[in-house]
Amino acid sequence: MGNITKWLLIIFGALVIVLNAAETALFGATYLPAAFGNPANGISSLLAAGYVLLMLDVGFLVWFKVWLSGEQATAQRDVAISLAVMALIGSIMATVTQLATNTTLASFLLPYRDIIGTIAFFVVVGVTVAHIVGLAVYKYKEPEQQIATKTAKIQGDVIDDALKELETRANADKDILVDILAREFRVDMLNALGFSQELKRVGKQPVLAASNTAVPDEGVNDDVTTFDDLQALVDALVSERLAEERAHTAVPASPNGNGANFTNRPGGRTL
C-alpha cells in the first residue's frame, strides 16, 4: 500500500470515527440527560453526551486496540474483541437512531420517542455493565493471575486432603489413645483412694494383739488382705494364749487321791 493510499485510509477512518462519535454524543444528550440531573440544565446534557460517548465509541477503540496488540492470553483477547464488537454495535445503533429521528423519518418516529428513549437507556446500561464485568474478567485472565489462582487452588486442595487424612488417622488411633488415657486415669483414681494397681491398700497393715509367742507359719498368711484372714489369725492367737495359760495353772494330783496337795501352808503341814 502506497503512502498516499495509507494516509487517505487514515483520514477517512478518522472522519468516520469523529462523525460517528458526534452522533453518539448527540444521542446521549437527547435521550439520557435526565440521568445526570435536570434535563433543562446544559451540564446534564453534556454529561449524558460524554457518558454515552465513553461507553460506546471510546470503549470500542480501547478494546479493539487491546485485541490488536496480541500480547495477552487467548481468554483476554476473546474478552477484548467481544466488548469491542458490543460497543461498536451500540455506537452504530445510537448514530442510526439519531439520524432517523432528526431527518425525514422524524414525523414517523416522534410518536415513539419515549419507546426509543427507553430502549436507549437499557442499551447503554447493558454496555456499561459489560465493560465493568469485562475489565474484571480481563484482569482475572492474566497469565500471572491465572498462575496465582491455580497455585492457590492446588494449595487449598492439598490442605483439605491433609486435614481429611489427619482426621482418618486420628479416628484410627482413637481407640488406642482412649485405652492409654483410661489406664492412666485408673491409676490416678486408685492412688487417690489409697489402693495399688492390684487393688491392695497402700500404707495400711492390720494391728494385731501383742504376743511374746511366735505364730507358726503353717496355716497363717503373713499378707493379710481380707477380713476372713484377719479373723482366722486372731482366733489362732487367742487359742494359743488360752493353751499357755492352762499349762501354767494346771495342779498335779496328790498321792492320797484327794486331788490337792498344799505344801506351802504355815507349819509345813500337808493337808
C-alpha positions in Angstrom: 0.0 0.0 0.0 1.4 3.4 -1.1 1.9 6.2 1.3 -1.0 8.3 -0.3 -3.4 5.4 0.0 -2.4 4.8 3.5 -2.9 8.4 4.5 -6.2 8.5 2.7 -7.4 5.5 4.6 -6.3 7.0 7.9 -8.0 10.3 7.2 -11.2 8.6 6.1 -11.2 6.4 9.2 -10.6 9.3 11.5 -13.5 11.3 9.9 -15.9 8.3 10.2 -14.9 7.9 13.9 -15.3 11.6 14.6 -18.7 11.9 12.9 -20.0 8.8 14.4 -18.8 10.0 17.8 -20.6 13.3 17.3 -23.9 11.5 16.5 -23.4 9.2 19.5 -22.8 12.2 21.8 -26.0 13.9 20.5 -27.9 10.7 21.1 -26.8 10.7 24.7 -27.7 14.4 25.1 -31.1 13.8 23.6 -32.2 10.7 25.5 -30.2 10.5 28.7 -29.8 14.0 30.3 -32.3 13.1 33.0 -29.9 10.5 34.3 -27.5 13.4 35.3 -29.9 15.8 36.8 -32.3 18.4 35.4 -32.8 17.7 31.7 -33.2 21.5 31.1 -29.7 22.0 32.6 -27.0 22.2 29.9 -24.5 20.5 32.2 -26.7 17.4 32.4 -26.8 17.2 28.6 -23.0 17.5 28.4 -22.6 14.8 31.0 -25.0 12.5 29.2 -23.3 13.1 25.8 -19.8 12.3 27.3 -21.1 9.2 29.1 -22.6 7.6 26.0 -19.5 8.6 24.0 -17.3 6.9 26.6 -19.3 3.7 26.8 -19.7 3.2 23.1 -17.1 4.9 20.8 -14.2 5.2 23.3 -15.0 1.7 24.6 -14.8 0.3 21.1 -11.5 1.9 20.3 -9.9 0.8 23.6 -11.0 -2.8 23.4 -10.2 -3.1 19.7 -6.7 -1.7 20.4 -6.2 -4.3 23.2 -7.2 -7.1 20.8 -4.9 -5.9 18.1 -1.9 -5.8 20.5 -1.9 -9.6 20.7 0.2 -9.7 23.9 -2.5 -11.2 26.1 -3.7 -14.7 26.8 -6.3 -16.2 24.5 -9.1 -15.7 27.0 -8.1 -12.0 27.4 -8.2 -11.4 23.6 -11.6 -13.1 23.5 -12.9 -10.7 26.1 -11.5 -7.7 24.3 -12.9 -8.5 20.9 -16.3 -9.3 22.4 -16.6 -6.0 24.2 -15.3 -4.1 21.1 -18.0 -5.6 18.9 -20.6 -4.9 21.5 -19.6 -1.2 21.9 -19.4 -0.8 18.1 -22.9 -2.1 17.6 -24.2 0.2 20.3 -22.5 3.2 18.7 -23.9 2.4 15.3 -27.4 2.0 16.8 -27.1 5.4 18.5 -26.0 7.0 15.3 -28.8 5.5 13.3 -31.4 6.4 15.9 -30.1 10.0 16.0 -30.1 10.3 12.2 -33.6 8.8 11.9 -35.3 11.0 14.5 -33.8 14.2 13.0 -34.4 13.7 9.3 -37.4 12.9 7.1 -38.3 10.0 9.3 -38.8 12.2 12.3 -42.5 12.7 11.7 -43.0 8.9 11.8 -40.7 8.3 14.8 -41.7 11.2 17.1 -44.7 9.3 18.5 -42.3 6.6 19.6 -39.8 8.9 21.2 -40.4 7.6 24.7 -40.0 4.0 23.5 -36.8 4.8 21.7 -35.5 6.6 24.9 -36.3 3.5 27.0 -34.5 1.2 24.6 -31.5 3.6 24.5 -31.4 3.5 28.3 -31.3 -0.3 28.5 -28.7 -0.5 25.7 -26.3 2.0 27.4 -26.8 0.3 30.8 -26.1 -3.1 29.3 -22.9 -1.9 27.6 -21.8 -0.2 30.9 -22.3 -3.4 32.8 -20.5 -5.4 30.1 -17.5 -3.0 30.3 -17.3 -3.4 34.1 -17.5 -7.2 34.0 -15.2 -7.3 31.1 -12.5 -5.4 33.0 -12.7 -7.8 35.9 -12.6 -10.9 33.6 -9.7 -9.4 31.6 -7.7 -8.9 34.8 -8.6 -12.4 36.1 -7.4 -14.0 32.8 -3.9 -12.5 33.0 -1.3 -15.3 32.9 0.2 -14.2 36.2 -3.1 -14.1 37.8 -4.1 -17.5 36.4 -0.8 -18.9 37.8 -1.5 -17.4 41.2 -5.1 -18.6 41.1 -4.1 -22.2 40.1 -1.4 -22.2 42.8 -3.8 -21.1 45.5 -6.3 -23.8 44.3 -3.7 -26.5 44.5 -2.6 -25.3 47.9 -6.1 -25.3 49.2 -6.7 -28.9 47.8 -3.5 -30.1 49.5 -4.5 -28.6 52.8 -8.0 -30.1 52.6 -6.6 -33.5 51.8 -4.1 -33.3 54.6 -6.9 -32.4 57.1 -9.0 -35.3 55.9 -6.1 -37.7 56.2 -5.4 -36.3 59.7 -9.0 -37.0 60.7 -8.8 -40.5 59.3 -5.6 -41.3 61.2 -6.9 -39.7 64.4 -10.0 -41.9 64.2 -7.8 -45.0 63.7 -5.7 -44.1 66.7 -8.6 -43.1 68.9 -9.2 -46.5 70.5 -5.5 -46.8 71.4 -5.4 -43.3 72.9 -8.6 -43.9 74.8 -7.2 -47.1 76.3 -4.0 -45.5 77.3 -5.7 -42.5 78.9 -8.2 -44.7 80.7 -5.4 -46.8 82.3 -3.7 -43.6 83.4 -6.9 -42.2 84.9 -7.5 -45.6 86.7 -4.1 -45.4 88.3 -4.7 -41.8 89.5 -8.1 -42.8 90.9 -6.7 -45.8 92.8 -3.8 -43.7 94.2 -6.3 -41.1 95.4 -8.3 -43.8 97.1 -5.2 -45.4 98.7 -5.1 -48.5 96.6 -2.4 -50.0 94.5 -2.9 -51.2 90.9 -3.5 -54.7 92.4 -6.4 -53.3 94.5 -4.4 -53.6 97.7 -4.4 -51.0 100.5 -1.3 -48.8 100.4 0.4 -47.9 103.7 -2.2 -49.7 106.0 -1.5 -53.0 107.8 -3.7 -54.9 110.3 -3.0 -54.1 114.0 -2.5 -57.4 115.9 -2.5 -58.1 119.7 1.0 -58.1 121.3 2.3 -61.6 121.9 5.7 -63.0 123.0 5.0 -66.3 121.3 5.8 -66.6 117.6 2.9 -67.6 115.5 3.5 -70.8 113.5 3.9 -70.2 109.8 1.7 -73.2 109.0 -1.9 -72.1 108.1 -1.2 -68.4 108.6 -0.7 -66.0 105.8 1.6 -63.0 106.5 -0.1 -60.9 103.9 -3.5 -60.3 105.4 -5.7 -58.7 102.9 -9.2 -59.8 103.8 -11.4 -59.8 106.9 -11.6 -63.6 107.0 -7.8 -64.0 107.1 -7.6 -61.5 109.9 -10.3 -63.2 111.9 -8.6 -66.6 111.5 -5.3 -65.1 112.7 -7.0 -63.6 115.8 -8.7 -66.9 116.6 -5.4 -68.7 116.4 -3.6 -66.3 118.7 -6.4 -66.5 121.2 -6.4 -70.3 121.2 -2.7 -70.4 121.7 -2.8 -67.9 124.6 -5.5 -70.0 126.3 -3.5 -73.1 125.9 -0.4 -71.5 127.5 -2.5 -70.2 130.5 -3.9 -73.7 131.1 -0.4 -75.2 131.1 0.9 -72.8 133.7 -2.1 -73.0 136.0 -2.7 -76.8 135.9 -2.4 -78.6 139.5 -0.9 -82.1 139.7 -3.0 -84.8 141.6 -2.0 -85.6 145.3 -0.7 -89.1 146.4 -3.7 -89.7 148.6 -6.0 -89.2 145.7 -7.7 -86.1 147.1 -6.6 -84.1 144.1 -5.0 -81.3 146.1 -1.5 -81.0 147.6 -0.8 -77.9 149.6 2.8 -77.8 150.6 3.2 -74.1 151.3 0.8 -73.8 154.2 2.0 -72.5 157.6 3.8 -75.0 159.7 4.8 -77.1 156.8 1.9 -79.3 157.2 0.5 -81.2 154.4 -3.2 -81.4 154.1 
